[in-house]
Amino acid sequence: MTRSEISSVSMHIFRAPAHTIRMRRLRKFSTDFCKCGVAGWCLEVLATSAESILARDWRLIGQTSLLMFPIYGCGAVLPRIAQWTDAWIGEGFVRPGDRLIRHGMLYMVLIFVGEYLSGAWLRSLGVCPWDYSGVRASVGGLIRLDFAPLWFATGLLFEKIVQTVPKMHVKK
């Protein structure tokens, strides 16, 4: 038996069963979902605290809603969509900074779509925790177009949060 055949056989013998691989992926996604949910809550509390400064309320009271956790948690899907998009587009004619801009723009659009759809659904139930109706840059009172830079950066932050840190291999 050649060395490559032995390697192939040992890979087959020691390959994790499909259900184990699915469980690892589900566990990773669940962890990423929670990370993005908590990060989103924190960002929202910081943003609403900053709004209190603009209103000259120096107590810095920030707030969020329990309903926002699963909405922000869905940010765990964003990097997976970006990976699919990268594979579809290919990296042949892309300059180094293009990937960052492409991902940020993609995240911004997806977050706007997610915010609009989830807001419309929550509004239909009478429990939507936000209403931008009085804001000039709002669309249907559900999204604010002036938040575009914030969603651009938030998407990139979510990408960083769910990024798997590569294992360091020590040469012998």
mmCIF file of the C-alpha atoms, coordinates in Angstrom:
data_MODEL
# 
_entry.id   MODEL 
# 
loop_
_atom_site.group_PDB 
_atom_site.id 
_atom_site.type_symbol 
_atom_site.label_atom_id 
_atom_site.label_alt_id 
_atom_site.label_comp_id 
_atom_site.label_asym_id 
_atom_site.label_entity_id 
_atom_site.label_seq_id 
_atom_site.pdbx_PDB_ins_code 
_atom_site.Cartn_x 
_atom_site.Cartn_y 
_atom_site.Cartn_z 
_atom_site.occupancy 
_atom_site.B_iso_or_equiv 
_atom_site.pdbx_formal_charge 
_atom_site.auth_seq_id 
_atom_site.auth_comp_id 
_atom_site.auth_asym_id 
_atom_site.auth_atom_id 
_atom_site.pdbx_PDB_model_num 
ATOM 1   C CA . MET A 1 1   ? 0.000   0.000  0.000   1.00 0.00 ? 1   MET A CA 1 
ATOM 2   C CA . THR A 1 2   ? 1.367   3.429  -0.895  1.00 0.00 ? 2   THR A CA 1 
ATOM 3   C CA . ARG A 1 3   ? 1.648   6.274  1.550   1.00 0.00 ? 3   ARG A CA 1 
ATOM 4   C CA . SER A 1 4   ? -1.232  8.205  -0.047  1.00 0.00 ? 4   SER A CA 1 
ATOM 5   C CA . GLU A 1 5   ? -3.475  5.127  0.090   1.00 0.00 ? 5   GLU A CA 1 
ATOM 6   C CA . ILE A 1 6   ? -2.694  4.668  3.779   1.00 0.00 ? 6   ILE A CA 1 
ATOM 7   C CA . SER A 1 7   ? -3.435  8.339  4.390   1.00 0.00 ? 7   SER A CA 1 
ATOM 8   C CA . SER A 1 8   ? -6.740  8.034  2.522   1.00 0.00 ? 8   SER A CA 1 
ATOM 9   C CA . VAL A 1 9   ? -7.754  4.972  4.519   1.00 0.00 ? 9   VAL A CA 1 
ATOM 10  C CA . SER A 1 10  ? -6.804  6.571  7.843   1.00 0.00 ? 10  SER A CA 1 
ATOM 11  C CA . MET A 1 11  ? -8.785  9.716  6.923   1.00 0.00 ? 11  MET A CA 1 
ATOM 12  C CA . HIS A 1 12  ? -11.801 7.527  6.196   1.00 0.00 ? 12  HIS A CA 1 
ATOM 13  C CA . ILE A 1 13  ? -11.437 5.589  9.445   1.00 0.00 ? 13  ILE A CA 1 
ATOM 14  C CA . PHE A 1 14  ? -10.992 8.676  11.625  1.00 0.00 ? 14  PHE A CA 1 
ATOM 15  C CA . ARG A 1 15  ? -13.548 10.919 9.876   1.00 0.00 ? 15  ARG A CA 1 
ATOM 16  C CA . ALA A 1 16  ? -16.193 12.201 12.246  1.00 0.00 ? 16  ALA A CA 1 
ATOM 17  C CA . PRO A 1 17  ? -19.709 10.902 11.581  1.00 0.00 ? 17  PRO A CA 1 
ATOM 18  C CA . ALA A 1 18  ? -22.025 13.286 9.721   1.00 0.00 ? 18  ALA A CA 1 
ATOM 19  C CA . HIS A 1 19  ? -24.233 13.855 12.761  1.00 0.00 ? 19  HIS A CA 1 
ATOM 20  C CA . THR A 1 20  ? -21.180 14.879 14.821  1.00 0.00 ? 20  THR A CA 1 
ATOM 21  C CA . ILE A 1 21  ? -20.184 17.405 12.180  1.00 0.00 ? 21  ILE A CA 1 
ATOM 22  C CA . ARG A 1 22  ? -23.752 18.779 12.078  1.00 0.00 ? 22  ARG A CA 1 
ATOM 23  C CA . MET A 1 23  ? -23.786 19.060 15.873  1.00 0.00 ? 23  MET A CA 1 
ATOM 24  C CA . ARG A 1 24  ? -20.484 20.964 15.851  1.00 0.00 ? 24  ARG A CA 1 
ATOM 25  C CA . ARG A 1 25  ? -21.835 23.367 13.226  1.00 0.00 ? 25  ARG A CA 1 
ATOM 26  C CA . LEU A 1 26  ? -25.068 23.844 15.177  1.00 0.00 ? 26  LEU A CA 1 
ATOM 27  C CA . ARG A 1 27  ? -23.118 24.471 18.391  1.00 0.00 ? 27  ARG A CA 1 
ATOM 28  C CA . LYS A 1 28  ? -20.862 26.987 16.597  1.00 0.00 ? 28  LYS A CA 1 
ATOM 29  C CA . PHE A 1 29  ? -23.850 28.772 15.067  1.00 0.00 ? 29  PHE A CA 1 
ATOM 30  C CA . SER A 1 30  ? -25.660 28.856 18.434  1.00 0.00 ? 30  SER A CA 1 
ATOM 31  C CA . THR A 1 31  ? -22.587 30.358 20.082  1.00 0.00 ? 31  THR A CA 1 
ATOM 32  C CA . ASP A 1 32  ? -22.204 32.903 17.263  1.00 0.00 ? 32  ASP A CA 1 
ATOM 33  C CA . PHE A 1 33  ? -25.931 33.752 17.495  1.00 0.00 ? 33  PHE A CA 1 
ATOM 34  C CA . CYS A 1 34  ? -25.569 34.478 21.218  1.00 0.00 ? 34  CYS A CA 1 
ATOM 35  C CA . LYS A 1 35  ? -22.391 36.515 20.698  1.00 0.00 ? 35  LYS A CA 1 
ATOM 36  C CA . CYS A 1 36  ? -24.088 38.684 18.064  1.00 0.00 ? 36  CYS A CA 1 
ATOM 37  C CA . GLY A 1 37  ? -27.229 39.033 20.190  1.00 0.00 ? 37  GLY A CA 1 
ATOM 38  C CA . VAL A 1 38  ? -25.279 40.244 23.224  1.00 0.00 ? 38  VAL A CA 1 
ATOM 39  C CA . ALA A 1 39  ? -23.032 42.501 21.104  1.00 0.00 ? 39  ALA A CA 1 
ATOM 40  C CA . GLY A 1 40  ? -26.120 44.053 19.490  1.00 0.00 ? 40  GLY A CA 1 
ATOM 41  C CA . TRP A 1 41  ? -27.706 44.669 22.870  1.00 0.00 ? 41  TRP A CA 1 
ATOM 42  C CA . CYS A 1 42  ? -24.521 46.363 24.086  1.00 0.00 ? 42  CYS A CA 1 
ATOM 43  C CA . LEU A 1 43  ? -24.284 48.517 20.963  1.00 0.00 ? 43  LEU A CA 1 
ATOM 44  C CA . GLU A 1 44  ? -27.910 49.559 21.310  1.00 0.00 ? 44  GLU A CA 1 
ATOM 45  C CA . VAL A 1 45  ? -27.483 50.496 24.967  1.00 0.00 ? 45  VAL A CA 1 
ATOM 46  C CA . LEU A 1 46  ? -24.403 52.556 24.061  1.00 0.00 ? 46  LEU A CA 1 
ATOM 47  C CA . ALA A 1 47  ? -26.218 54.245 21.162  1.00 0.00 ? 47  ALA A CA 1 
ATOM 48  C CA . THR A 1 48  ? -29.270 55.132 23.234  1.00 0.00 ? 48  THR A CA 1 
ATOM 49  C CA . SER A 1 49  ? -26.968 56.434 25.972  1.00 0.00 ? 49  SER A CA 1 
ATOM 50  C CA . ALA A 1 50  ? -25.320 58.687 23.390  1.00 0.00 ? 50  ALA A CA 1 
ATOM 51  C CA . GLU A 1 51  ? -28.798 59.922 22.371  1.00 0.00 ? 51  GLU A CA 1 
ATOM 52  C CA . SER A 1 52  ? -29.421 60.916 25.989  1.00 0.00 ? 52  SER A CA 1 
ATOM 53  C CA . ILE A 1 53  ? -26.314 63.142 25.846  1.00 0.00 ? 53  ILE A CA 1 
ATOM 54  C CA . LEU A 1 54  ? -27.754 64.888 22.785  1.00 0.00 ? 54  LEU A CA 1 
ATOM 55  C CA . ALA A 1 55  ? -30.923 65.461 24.810  1.00 0.00 ? 55  ALA A CA 1 
ATOM 56  C CA . ARG A 1 56  ? -28.721 66.940 27.590  1.00 0.00 ? 56  ARG A CA 1 
ATOM 57  C CA . ASP A 1 57  ? -29.579 64.098 29.953  1.00 0.00 ? 57  ASP A CA 1 
ATOM 58  C CA . TRP A 1 58  ? -26.234 63.424 31.619  1.00 0.00 ? 58  TRP A CA 1 
ATOM 59  C CA . ARG A 1 59  ? -27.457 60.274 33.372  1.00 0.00 ? 59  ARG A CA 1 
ATOM 60  C CA . LEU A 1 60  ? -26.535 58.317 30.202  1.00 0.00 ? 60  LEU A CA 1 
ATOM 61  C CA . ILE A 1 61  ? -29.534 56.043 30.423  1.00 0.00 ? 61  ILE A CA 1 
ATOM 62  C CA . GLY A 1 62  ? -29.398 53.469 27.664  1.00 0.00 ? 62  GLY A CA 1 
ATOM 63  C CA . GLN A 1 63  ? -32.089 50.971 26.803  1.00 0.00 ? 63  GLN A CA 1 
ATOM 64  C CA . THR A 1 64  ? -32.914 48.011 24.620  1.00 0.00 ? 64  THR A CA 1 
ATOM 65  C CA . SER A 1 65  ? -35.613 45.369 24.351  1.00 0.00 ? 65  SER A CA 1 
ATOM 66  C CA . LEU A 1 66  ? -35.570 41.622 24.896  1.00 0.00 ? 66  LEU A CA 1 
ATOM 67  C CA . LEU A 1 67  ? -37.070 41.339 21.419  1.00 0.00 ? 67  LEU A CA 1 
ATOM 68  C CA . MET A 1 68  ? -33.852 42.735 19.962  1.00 0.00 ? 68  MET A CA 1 
ATOM 69  C CA . PHE A 1 69  ? -31.712 39.779 21.056  1.00 0.00 ? 69  PHE A CA 1 
ATOM 70  C CA . PRO A 1 70  ? -32.867 37.363 18.317  1.00 0.00 ? 70  PRO A CA 1 
ATOM 71  C CA . ILE A 1 71  ? -32.834 40.154 15.746  1.00 0.00 ? 71  ILE A CA 1 
ATOM 72  C CA . TYR A 1 72  ? -29.212 41.004 16.527  1.00 0.00 ? 72  TYR A CA 1 
ATOM 73  C CA . GLY A 1 73  ? -28.438 37.287 16.890  1.00 0.00 ? 73  GLY A CA 1 
ATOM 74  C CA . CYS A 1 74  ? -29.312 36.843 13.229  1.00 0.00 ? 74  CYS A CA 1 
ATOM 75  C CA . GLY A 1 75  ? -26.111 38.788 12.561  1.00 0.00 ? 75  GLY A CA 1 
ATOM 76  C CA . ALA A 1 76  ? -24.395 35.395 12.867  1.00 0.00 ? 76  ALA A CA 1 
ATOM 77  C CA . VAL A 1 77  ? -25.767 34.596 9.400   1.00 0.00 ? 77  VAL A CA 1 
ATOM 78  C CA . LEU A 1 78  ? -24.098 37.612 7.755   1.00 0.00 ? 78  LEU A CA 1 
ATOM 79  C CA . PRO A 1 79  ? -20.527 36.260 7.472   1.00 0.00 ? 79  PRO A CA 1 
ATOM 80  C CA . ARG A 1 80  ? -21.858 32.996 6.070   1.00 0.00 ? 80  ARG A CA 1 
ATOM 81  C CA . ILE A 1 81  ? -23.696 34.924 3.352   1.00 0.00 ? 81  ILE A CA 1 
ATOM 82  C CA . ALA A 1 82  ? -20.521 36.925 2.656   1.00 0.00 ? 82  ALA A CA 1 
ATOM 83  C CA . GLN A 1 83  ? -18.516 33.699 2.278   1.00 0.00 ? 83  GLN A CA 1 
ATOM 84  C CA . TRP A 1 84  ? -21.060 32.404 -0.220  1.00 0.00 ? 84  TRP A CA 1 
ATOM 85  C CA . THR A 1 85  ? -20.916 35.727 -2.087  1.00 0.00 ? 85  THR A CA 1 
ATOM 86  C CA . ASP A 1 86  ? -17.098 35.648 -2.138  1.00 0.00 ? 86  ASP A CA 1 
ATOM 87  C CA . ALA A 1 87  ? -17.142 32.144 -3.587  1.00 0.00 ? 87  ALA A CA 1 
ATOM 88  C CA . TRP A 1 88  ? -19.712 33.201 -6.203  1.00 0.00 ? 88  TRP A CA 1 
ATOM 89  C CA . ILE A 1 89  ? -17.848 36.379 -7.218  1.00 0.00 ? 89  ILE A CA 1 
ATOM 90  C CA . GLY A 1 90  ? -14.369 34.910 -6.974  1.00 0.00 ? 90  GLY A CA 1 
ATOM 91  C CA . GLU A 1 91  ? -11.238 36.742 -5.945  1.00 0.00 ? 91  GLU A CA 1 
ATOM 92  C CA . GLY A 1 92  ? -9.588  37.026 -9.383  1.00 0.00 ? 92  GLY A CA 1 
ATOM 93  C CA . PHE A 1 93  ? -9.869  40.763 -10.046 1.00 0.00 ? 93  PHE A CA 1 
ATOM 94  C CA . VAL A 1 94  ? -10.352 42.098 -6.515  1.00 0.00 ? 94  VAL A CA 1 
ATOM 95  C CA . ARG A 1 95  ? -8.088  44.669 -4.914  1.00 0.00 ? 95  ARG A CA 1 
ATOM 96  C CA . PRO A 1 96  ? -7.246  44.150 -1.208  1.00 0.00 ? 96  PRO A CA 1 
ATOM 97  C CA . GLY A 1 97  ? -9.649  46.794 0.184   1.00 0.00 ? 97  GLY A CA 1 
ATOM 98  C CA . ASP A 1 98  ? -12.536 45.754 -2.066  1.00 0.00 ? 98  ASP A CA 1 
ATOM 99  C CA . ARG A 1 99  ? -13.440 42.754 0.089   1.00 0.00 ? 99  ARG A CA 1 
ATOM 100 C CA . LEU A 1 100 ? -13.926 44.928 3.182   1.00 0.00 ? 100 LEU A CA 1 
ATOM 101 C CA . ILE A 1 101 ? -16.088 47.424 1.303   1.00 0.00 ? 101 ILE A CA 1 
ATOM 102 C CA . ARG A 1 102 ? -18.077 44.667 -0.414  1.00 0.00 ? 102 ARG A CA 1 
ATOM 103 C CA . HIS A 1 103 ? -18.753 42.921 2.887   1.00 0.00 ? 103 HIS A CA 1 
ATOM 104 C CA . GLY A 1 104 ? -19.672 46.152 4.666   1.00 0.00 ? 104 GLY A CA 1 
ATOM 105 C CA . MET A 1 105 ? -22.093 47.157 1.895   1.00 0.00 ? 105 MET A CA 1 
ATOM 106 C CA . LEU A 1 106 ? -23.617 43.682 1.786   1.00 0.00 ? 106 LEU A CA 1 
ATOM 107 C CA . TYR A 1 107 ? -24.060 43.654 5.571   1.00 0.00 ? 107 TYR A CA 1 
ATOM 108 C CA . MET A 1 108 ? -25.584 47.129 5.541   1.00 0.00 ? 108 MET A CA 1 
ATOM 109 C CA . VAL A 1 109 ? -28.191 46.147 2.939   1.00 0.00 ? 109 VAL A CA 1 
ATOM 110 C CA . LEU A 1 110 ? -28.981 42.833 4.656   1.00 0.00 ? 110 LEU A CA 1 
ATOM 111 C CA . ILE A 1 111 ? -29.348 44.550 8.039   1.00 0.00 ? 111 ILE A CA 1 
ATOM 112 C CA . PHE A 1 112 ? -31.711 47.119 6.519   1.00 0.00 ? 112 PHE A CA 1 
ATOM 113 C CA . VAL A 1 113 ? -33.791 44.322 4.967   1.00 0.00 ? 113 VAL A CA 1 
ATOM 114 C CA . GLY A 1 114 ? -33.788 42.362 8.241   1.00 0.00 ? 114 GLY A CA 1 
ATOM 115 C CA . GLU A 1 115 ? -34.699 45.441 10.268  1.00 0.00 ? 115 GLU A CA 1 
ATOM 116 C CA . TYR A 1 116 ? -37.526 46.345 7.898   1.00 0.00 ? 116 TYR A CA 1 
ATOM 117 C CA . LEU A 1 117 ? -38.998 42.833 7.748   1.00 0.00 ? 117 LEU A CA 1 
ATOM 118 C CA . SER A 1 118 ? -38.695 42.141 11.472  1.00 0.00 ? 118 SER A CA 1 
ATOM 119 C CA . GLY A 1 119 ? -40.067 45.613 12.269  1.00 0.00 ? 119 GLY A CA 1 
ATOM 120 C CA . ALA A 1 120 ? -43.060 45.101 9.975   1.00 0.00 ? 120 ALA A CA 1 
ATOM 121 C CA . TRP A 1 121 ? -43.765 41.728 11.552  1.00 0.00 ? 121 TRP A CA 1 
ATOM 122 C CA . LEU A 1 122 ? -43.402 43.044 15.121  1.00 0.00 ? 122 LEU A CA 1 
ATOM 123 C CA . ARG A 1 123 ? -45.536 46.069 14.256  1.00 0.00 ? 123 ARG A CA 1 
ATOM 124 C CA . SER A 1 124 ? -48.286 43.758 12.960  1.00 0.00 ? 124 SER A CA 1 
ATOM 125 C CA . LEU A 1 125 ? -48.202 42.072 16.375  1.00 0.00 ? 125 LEU A CA 1 
ATOM 126 C CA . GLY A 1 126 ? -48.245 45.468 18.118  1.00 0.00 ? 126 GLY A CA 1 
ATOM 127 C CA . VAL A 1 127 ? -44.887 44.927 19.858  1.00 0.00 ? 127 VAL A CA 1 
ATOM 128 C CA . CYS A 1 128 ? -42.313 46.706 17.667  1.00 0.00 ? 128 CYS A CA 1 
ATOM 129 C CA . PRO A 1 129 ? -39.802 48.327 20.065  1.00 0.00 ? 129 PRO A CA 1 
ATOM 130 C CA . TRP A 1 130 ? -38.808 51.075 17.606  1.00 0.00 ? 130 TRP A CA 1 
ATOM 131 C CA . ASP A 1 131 ? -40.661 53.679 15.588  1.00 0.00 ? 131 ASP A CA 1 
ATOM 132 C CA . TYR A 1 132 ? -38.795 56.121 13.366  1.00 0.00 ? 132 TYR A CA 1 
ATOM 133 C CA . SER A 1 133 ? -41.956 57.751 11.982  1.00 0.00 ? 133 SER A CA 1 
ATOM 134 C CA . GLY A 1 134 ? -40.931 61.288 12.975  1.00 0.00 ? 134 GLY A CA 1 
ATOM 135 C CA . VAL A 1 135 ? -37.463 61.011 11.424  1.00 0.00 ? 135 VAL A CA 1 
ATOM 136 C CA . ARG A 1 136 ? -36.916 62.524 7.997   1.00 0.00 ? 136 ARG A CA 1 
ATOM 137 C CA . ALA A 1 137 ? -34.657 59.711 6.743   1.00 0.00 ? 137 ALA A CA 1 
ATOM 138 C CA . SER A 1 138 ? -37.006 56.895 7.771   1.00 0.00 ? 138 SER A CA 1 
ATOM 139 C CA . VAL A 1 139 ? -38.704 54.404 5.475   1.00 0.00 ? 139 VAL A CA 1 
ATOM 140 C CA . GLY A 1 140 ? -42.142 53.549 6.794   1.00 0.00 ? 140 GLY A CA 1 
ATOM 141 C CA . GLY A 1 141 ? -40.985 54.352 10.317  1.00 0.00 ? 141 GLY A CA 1 
ATOM 142 C CA . LEU A 1 142 ? -39.167 51.012 10.313  1.00 0.00 ? 142 LEU A CA 1 
ATOM 143 C CA . ILE A 1 143 ? -35.648 51.849 9.131   1.00 0.00 ? 143 ILE A CA 1 
ATOM 144 C CA . ARG A 1 144 ? -33.476 54.959 9.177   1.00 0.00 ? 144 ARG A CA 1 
ATOM 145 C CA . LEU A 1 145 ? -31.310 55.470 6.124   1.00 0.00 ? 145 LEU A CA 1 
ATOM 146 C CA . ASP A 1 146 ? -28.991 57.733 8.125   1.00 0.00 ? 146 ASP A CA 1 
ATOM 147 C CA . PHE A 1 147 ? -28.008 54.613 10.114  1.00 0.00 ? 147 PHE A CA 1 
ATOM 148 C CA . ALA A 1 148 ? -26.256 53.198 7.014   1.00 0.00 ? 148 ALA A CA 1 
ATOM 149 C CA . PRO A 1 149 ? -22.710 53.819 8.331   1.00 0.00 ? 149 PRO A CA 1 
ATOM 150 C CA . LEU A 1 150 ? -23.641 52.250 11.665  1.00 0.00 ? 150 LEU A CA 1 
ATOM 151 C CA . TRP A 1 151 ? -24.991 49.108 9.988   1.00 0.00 ? 151 TRP A CA 1 
ATOM 152 C CA . PHE A 1 152 ? -21.930 48.958 7.713   1.00 0.00 ? 152 PHE A CA 1 
ATOM 153 C CA . ALA A 1 153 ? -19.658 48.931 10.784  1.00 0.00 ? 153 ALA A CA 1 
ATOM 154 C CA . THR A 1 154 ? -21.934 46.655 12.829  1.00 0.00 ? 154 THR A CA 1 
ATOM 155 C CA . GLY A 1 155 ? -21.909 44.027 10.084  1.00 0.00 ? 155 GLY A CA 1 
ATOM 156 C CA . LEU A 1 156 ? -18.110 44.086 9.984   1.00 0.00 ? 156 LEU A CA 1 
ATOM 157 C CA . LEU A 1 157 ? -18.057 43.833 13.791  1.00 0.00 ? 157 LEU A CA 1 
ATOM 158 C CA . PHE A 1 158 ? -20.342 40.778 13.654  1.00 0.00 ? 158 PHE A CA 1 
ATOM 159 C CA . GLU A 1 159 ? -18.010 39.263 11.058  1.00 0.00 ? 159 GLU A CA 1 
ATOM 160 C CA . LYS A 1 160 ? -15.086 39.749 13.431  1.00 0.00 ? 160 LYS A CA 1 
ATOM 161 C CA . ILE A 1 161 ? -17.037 38.343 16.379  1.00 0.00 ? 161 ILE A CA 1 
ATOM 162 C CA . VAL A 1 162 ? -17.964 35.087 14.635  1.00 0.00 ? 162 VAL A CA 1 
ATOM 163 C CA . GLN A 1 163 ? -14.595 34.653 12.941  1.00 0.00 ? 163 GLN A CA 1 
ATOM 164 C CA . THR A 1 164 ? -12.974 31.377 13.888  1.00 0.00 ? 164 THR A CA 1 
ATOM 165 C CA . VAL A 1 165 ? -9.448  31.860 15.175  1.00 0.00 ? 165 VAL A CA 1 
ATOM 166 C CA . PRO A 1 166 ? -7.112  29.529 13.278  1.00 0.00 ? 166 PRO A CA 1 
ATOM 167 C CA . LYS A 1 167 ? -5.172  27.053 15.390  1.00 0.00 ? 167 LYS A CA 1 
ATOM 168 C CA . MET A 1 168 ? -1.449  27.669 15.630  1.00 0.00 ? 168 MET A CA 1 
ATOM 169 C CA . HIS A 1 169 ? 0.648   24.782 14.363  1.00 0.00 ? 169 HIS A CA 1 
ATOM 170 C CA . VAL A 1 170 ? 4.104   24.427 15.840  1.00 0.00 ? 170 VAL A CA 1 
ATOM 171 C CA . LYS A 1 171 ? 6.738   22.989 13.512  1.00 0.00 ? 171 LYS A CA 1 
ATOM 172 C CA . LYS A 1 172 ? 8.823   20.229 14.982  1.00 0.00 ? 172 LYS A CA 1 
# 
